[in-house]
Amino acid sequence: MPATPNLIDDVYDEILSRNPGEPEFHQAVREVFGSLDRVLERNPQYVQASILERICEPERQIIFRVPWVDDANRVRINRGFRVQFNSALGPYKGGLRFHPTVGLGTVKFLGFEQVFKNALTGLPIGGGKGGSDFDPKGRSEGEIMRFCQSFMTELYRHIGEHTDVPAGDIGVGQRELGYMFGQYKRITNHFTGVLTGKGLEYGGSLIRTEATGYGATYFLQNMLQAQGKDIAGHTVVISGSGNVATHAAEKCTALGGKVLTLSDSEGFIYDPEGLTQEKIDWVKELKNKRRGRISEYAVAFKGAEFHAGKTPWGVKCDLALPCATQNELLGPDADVLLANGCVAVSEGANMPTNLDGVHKFKAAGILFAPGKAANAGGVAVSGLEMSQNSARISWKEDELQRLLVDIMKGIHDRCVEYGTKPGGGVDYVKGANIAGFKKVADAMLAYGVV
Ligand code: GLU
């Protein structure tokens, strides 16, 4: 049996050479591998069955052309992706991202994260991810619809309620899902739960919209409560201003926290008075209906400031929720947050903190929840949407709220079980990675070599 530290390094080197030019995928793999040495030492059956090598190789990767016609009658071409990463626990499940930065490496990193995240929810869902380099910014309603229809005209043959169930992510919300579901239904003549995050009129679930932001806040609350602390009375810095950020702000505010910031790709707003439900509703309207920029907040609300071209991490706070995108919080940002007395970070986005930042938070011993644990509430309610669609029923809001709270508590407790350090304290990164990995690995072992 080879010494496991060498095995992990060897497998990682192999991944680098087999997947060139995919730095985000390498980063996600490295973060998980950093937690696995003892697990592999104690479980030689994983090594024997090459689980590490197999879990990093997607089961299937689909890349396709998406032609569409813009409003000026010009034919445009984008690239579509669906990476069906791992189906050991259930149908592939994960969102679709429409953003100009999307490439195979982005989709693979998101799919890899999704495998462990979905395992942590305790629901029967495998992991996948997809999307396109299409940029929805500035596109008309008609252009968005034609793009979504063209995207689904290829994707439909690869997905299905028992095979692969996509949902939203950055650039894909209820509007886009509506167009895609309509096209799927038209092509296949099947009304099934093939997508989640749908509108409530046609099979969507209550609480799905709120679930990622609320869930990240519940996770933060669970971590604080385990130390006898709470969100109430604390200042909170949040990045992003989309679905995750606004709902994290809403729940933090409801729990008595004072939310000071939101952001978008152009800068951040600082509101020293703190956000209120009324202000958050205004931001939701701004982003979902008017598709405006966060800078407008500082015009609408007296006392608020807009800081162009900056991220919000320099604002003094007790708690931080990065809810925008990957690698938005770097090592130097972590230094500033720590110097300003931040005691807990809960990742609402996928991999928003880079490895340097993660190491700094871990070394400082503050509470740090990785996205695959903290933002799993969204996909968890997607899993519940699948159950409701299969049974052709809709659960009530209070039941779904209760389930979301329970699932987030369950994920927290699984992280504590696998991440408690010998001297006390919890390494949530390690806990999440080990708990997720073990569940998927054990199922893979049961299947033999497939
Ligand atoms: N895109 C979300 C995530 O990162 C949700 C996926 C889903 O609901 O399937 O988890």
Residues whose N, C-alpha, C, O or C-beta is under 5 A from the ligand:
A	BS01	LIG	K93 G94 G95 V165 A167 G168 D169 N375 G378 V379 S382
